[in-house]
């Protein structure tokens, strides 16, 4: 039975559960439930702290897990990213008090840095040949400078509002752009169960990005129409009962669907329909 780690709380928990549900897996009804067996899919879910998931997966105790890229890299565990899931996006950056003259990572030499992600920060400093004191704090780190614990901080930045409220401003290049990812132990061999799990999640990602578009068009305009809707491989073109007309079906990017419909109408396409894709295998 495939053993999968899932975030039990936090910003990754809800979207992860929704994606797994779309992929056809059973989900827990009680948020206090720590283990859920899905016998129909031969899967066992373990609901863990997002920060611990990389450690469990890296140890080989669990086959795969869903966590943040930042948490994976911070853990230095023996696990690796195998699939980005397109949610839980965040940017990890340094922030300084207003008026402090630090412009980039080189300017951190000899300073004190407070963060909840010591492994990630220490690796970033080492990569740039910078020596600084890194202090680990759990929870909000915005007050570390005000309380004299640190000269600058390193933290997840979304809108930047909380940093500005604490009198801080970001500087330098981002340390990391993070996302929710699927991870598995490094060097793990081929596993049909893991491959099936990844195919299901990939199917959800495609279904979220694409829609199915159907339309009718005169045969002499098919070339121009297909140029607008090439599909993933090639569109399906079928003759209609009305002579000289064909029906075309193709997958198109959801975000471009309205523009493509306008363009198709402009070259004579009619009966243009857009349908959501609930599941797929490509």
C-alpha positions as CSV (number, residue, x, y, z in Angstrom):
1,X,0.0,0.0,0.0
2,X,1.4,3.4,-1.0
3,X,2.2,5.6,2.0
4,X,1.7,9.4,1.4
5,X,2.4,12.3,3.7
6,X,-0.1,15.2,3.5
7,X,0.0,18.6,5.4
8,X,-2.3,18.4,8.4
9,X,-2.7,22.2,8.7
10,X,-1.5,25.5,7.3
11,X,-1.9,27.1,3.9
12,X,-0.9,23.9,2.1
13,X,-3.5,21.7,3.8
14,X,-6.7,22.8,2.1
15,X,-5.4,23.0,-1.5
16,X,-3.6,19.6,-1.1
17,X,-6.8,18.0,0.1
18,X,-8.8,19.5,-2.8
19,X,-6.2,18.3,-5.4
20,X,-6.2,14.8,-3.9
21,X,-10.0,14.7,-4.0
22,X,-10.0,15.8,-7.6
23,X,-7.5,13.0,-8.3
24,X,-10.0,10.5,-7.0
25,X,-8.7,9.8,-3.5
26,X,-10.7,9.6,-0.3
27,X,-10.2,12.4,2.2
28,X,-10.7,12.7,5.9
29,X,-13.8,14.1,7.4
30,X,-12.4,14.7,10.9
31,X,-9.5,17.2,10.9
32,X,-8.1,15.5,14.0
33,X,-7.7,12.2,12.0
34,X,-4.0,11.5,11.6
35,X,-4.1,8.4,9.4
36,X,-6.6,7.6,6.6
37,X,-6.7,4.3,4.7
38,X,-8.1,4.4,1.1
39,X,-8.5,0.7,0.3
40,X,-10.1,1.4,-3.1
41,X,-6.9,3.1,-4.3
42,X,-4.4,1.1,-2.1
43,X,-3.2,4.3,-0.4
44,X,-2.6,5.2,3.2
45,X,-2.5,9.0,4.0
46,X,-0.5,10.3,7.0
47,X,-1.5,13.9,8.0
48,X,1.7,15.5,9.4
49,X,3.1,19.0,10.1
50,X,4.3,20.4,6.8
51,X,7.8,21.0,8.2
52,X,8.1,17.4,9.2
53,X,7.0,15.8,5.9
54,X,10.4,16.1,4.2
55,X,12.1,14.4,7.1
56,X,9.7,11.4,7.1
57,X,9.9,11.0,3.3
58,X,13.6,11.4,3.3
59,X,14.0,8.7,5.9
60,X,12.2,6.3,3.6
61,X,9.4,5.6,6.1
62,X,6.9,7.2,3.7
63,X,6.9,6.8,-0.1
64,X,5.9,10.3,-1.2
65,X,4.7,13.5,0.4
66,X,3.3,16.9,-0.4
67,X,5.1,19.9,1.2
68,X,6.6,23.3,0.3
69,X,9.8,23.6,-1.7
70,X,11.1,25.9,1.0
71,X,10.4,23.3,3.7
72,X,12.1,20.6,1.7
73,X,15.3,22.6,1.1
74,X,15.3,23.9,4.7
75,X,15.2,20.3,6.1
76,X,18.3,19.1,4.2
77,X,16.6,15.7,4.2
78,X,17.3,12.9,1.8
79,X,14.2,13.7,-0.3
80,X,13.8,15.4,-3.7
81,X,11.2,17.3,-5.6
82,X,9.4,15.3,-8.4
83,X,6.4,17.4,-9.3
84,X,5.4,21.1,-8.7
85,X,1.7,21.4,-7.9
86,X,0.9,25.0,-8.8
87,X,-0.4,26.2,-5.4
88,X,1.1,27.5,-2.2
89,X,3.3,30.0,-4.0
90,X,5.5,32.2,-1.9
91,X,8.8,34.2,-2.1
92,X,11.5,34.0,0.6
93,X,13.5,37.2,1.0
94,X,15.7,39.2,3.3
95,X,14.3,42.3,5.0
96,X,16.0,45.2,6.8
97,X,15.0,48.1,8.9
98,X,14.5,51.3,7.0
99,X,17.7,53.3,6.7
100,X,20.1,50.3,7.2
101,X,22.6,50.2,4.3
102,X,22.4,46.6,3.1
103,X,21.7,46.2,-0.6
104,X,22.4,42.6,-1.3
105,X,23.5,39.3,0.2
106,X,27.2,40.3,0.3
107,X,26.3,43.1,2.6
108,X,25.2,40.6,5.2
109,X,28.8,39.7,6.1
110,X,29.1,39.7,9.9
111,X,25.5,40.6,10.6
112,X,22.8,38.8,12.7
113,X,19.9,37.2,10.7
114,X,16.7,35.9,12.3
115,X,14.6,33.4,10.5
116,X,12.4,30.3,10.9
117,X,14.3,28.7,8.0
118,X,17.9,28.4,9.2
119,X,18.9,25.6,6.9
120,X,17.7,27.5,3.8
121,X,19.4,30.7,4.9
122,X,22.7,29.1,5.9
123,X,22.9,27.3,2.5
124,X,22.1,30.5,0.7
125,X,24.9,32.4,2.6
126,X,27.3,29.6,2.0
127,X,26.5,29.6,-1.7
128,X,27.5,33.3,-1.8
129,X,30.6,32.9,0.4
130,X,29.0,35.1,3.2
131,X,29.6,34.5,6.9
132,X,26.8,35.7,9.2
133,X,25.1,34.6,12.5
134,X,21.8,32.9,11.8
135,X,19.3,32.7,14.7
136,X,16.3,30.4,14.5
137,X,13.0,31.8,15.7
138,X,9.6,30.0,15.5
139,X,6.6,31.9,14.3
140,X,6.7,35.6,13.3
141,X,10.2,37.0,13.0
142,X,9.3,40.6,12.1
143,X,9.9,41.9,15.7
144,X,13.4,40.3,15.9
145,X,15.1,43.6,14.8
146,X,13.0,45.8,17.1
147,X,13.9,43.6,20.1
148,X,17.6,43.6,19.3
149,X,17.8,39.9,18.4
150,X,18.9,40.5,14.8
151,X,20.1,43.1,12.3
152,X,17.9,41.7,9.5
153,X,15.5,38.9,9.0
154,X,14.7,36.3,6.3
155,X,11.1,35.3,5.9
156,X,8.3,34.4,3.5
157,X,6.9,37.5,1.8
158,X,3.5,37.6,0.2
159,X,2.1,41.2,0.1
160,X,4.8,42.7,2.3
161,X,2.2,44.3,4.6
162,X,3.4,42.7,7.8
163,X,7.0,43.7,7.0
164,X,6.1,47.3,6.4
165,X,4.0,47.4,9.6
166,X,7.1,46.3,11.4
167,X,9.2,49.0,9.7
168,X,11.1,46.6,7.5
169,X,11.7,46.5,3.7
170,X,12.9,43.7,1.5
171,X,16.2,44.0,-0.3
172,X,18.4,42.0,-2.7
173,X,17.3,39.1,-4.9
174,X,14.8,36.5,-3.6
175,X,16.4,33.6,-1.7
176,X,13.8,31.2,-3.1
177,X,10.6,31.2,-5.0
178,X,8.6,28.4,-3.4
179,X,5.6,26.2,-4.4
180,X,3.8,23.1,-3.2
181,X,5.6,20.1,-4.5
182,X,5.5,16.3,-4.4
183,X,8.6,14.8,-2.9
184,X,10.0,11.3,-2.6
185,X,13.3,9.7,-1.2
186,X,16.4,10.5,-3.3
187,X,17.5,7.5,-5.4
188,X,14.2,5.7,-5.0
189,X,13.7,3.1,-7.7
190,X,10.8,2.7,-10.1
191,X,7.5,2.2,-8.3
192,X,4.3,1.7,-10.4
193,X,2.2,2.9,-7.5
194,X,4.1,6.1,-7.2
195,X,4.0,6.6,-11.0
196,X,0.2,6.2,-10.9
197,X,-0.1,8.7,-8.1
198,X,1.9,11.2,-10.1
199,X,-0.1,10.6,-13.3
200,X,-3.3,11.3,-11.4
201,X,-1.9,14.6,-10.0
202,X,-0.6,15.6,-13.5
203,X,-4.1,14.9,-14.8
204,X,-5.5,17.3,-12.3
205,X,-3.0,20.0,-13.2
206,X,-3.8,19.6,-16.9
207,X,-7.5,19.7,-16.3
208,X,-7.1,22.9,-14.3
209,X,-5.0,24.6,-17.1
210,X,-7.0,23.5,-20.1
211,X,-10.5,23.4,-21.5
212,X,-12.0,21.4,-24.4
213,X,-13.2,23.6,-27.3
214,X,-15.6,22.5,-30.0
215,X,-16.6,24.5,-33.0
216,X,-17.9,24.2,-36.6
217,X,-16.2,25.9,-39.5
218,X,-16.1,25.7,-43.3
219,X,-13.6,23.2,-44.7
220,X,-11.6,25.9,-46.5
221,X,-11.0,27.7,-43.2
222,X,-9.8,24.7,-41.3
223,X,-6.1,25.5,-41.7
224,X,-6.5,29.0,-40.1
225,X,-8.7,27.5,-37.4
226,X,-6.3,24.7,-36.5
227,X,-3.5,27.3,-36.3
228,X,-5.5,28.9,-33.5
229,X,-6.3,25.6,-31.8
230,X,-3.4,23.2,-32.4
231,X,-4.3,21.1,-29.3
232,X,-1.7,19.2,-27.4
233,X,-0.9,16.9,-30.3
234,X,-3.4,17.8,-33.0
235,X,-7.1,18.6,-33.1
236,X,-9.9,16.2,-34.1
237,X,-11.6,17.2,-37.3
238,X,-14.8,15.5,-38.4
239,X,-17.1,16.1,-41.4
240,X,-20.6,17.5,-40.7
241,X,-23.8,16.5,-42.5
242,X,-23.9,19.9,-44.1
243,X,-21.5,19.7,-47.1
244,X,-18.4,21.9,-46.8
245,X,-18.5,22.2,-43.0
246,X,-16.4,20.3,-40.4
247,X,-16.5,20.0,-36.6
248,X,-13.2,20.6,-34.7
249,X,-12.3,19.6,-31.2
250,X,-9.1,20.6,-29.4
251,X,-7.7,21.4,-25.9
252,X,-6.8,25.0,-25.3
253,X,-5.4,26.9,-22.4
254,X,-8.2,28.0,-20.1
255,X,-6.7,31.5,-19.7
256,X,-6.7,32.0,-23.5
257,X,-10.1,30.5,-24.2
258,X,-12.1,33.8,-24.6
259,X,-9.5,35.3,-26.9
260,X,-9.4,32.2,-29.0
261,X,-13.2,32.2,-29.3
262,X,-13.1,35.7,-30.6
263,X,-10.5,34.9,-33.1
264,X,-12.3,31.8,-34.3
265,X,-15.5,33.8,-34.7
266,X,-13.6,36.3,-36.8
267,X,-12.6,33.6,-39.3
268,X,-16.1,32.1,-39.6
269,X,-16.3,29.5,-36.8
270,X,-19.8,29.0,-35.3
271,X,-21.3,26.9,-32.5
272,X,-18.2,27.4,-30.4
273,X,-18.5,25.5,-27.1
274,X,-16.1,25.4,-24.2
275,X,-16.2,22.4,-21.7
276,X,-14.4,21.9,-18.5
277,X,-12.1,18.9,-18.2
278,X,-12.6,16.9,-15.0
279,X,-9.9,14.3,-15.5
280,X,-7.4,13.2,-18.1
281,X,-4.3,11.1,-18.9
282,X,-1.9,12.4,-21.5
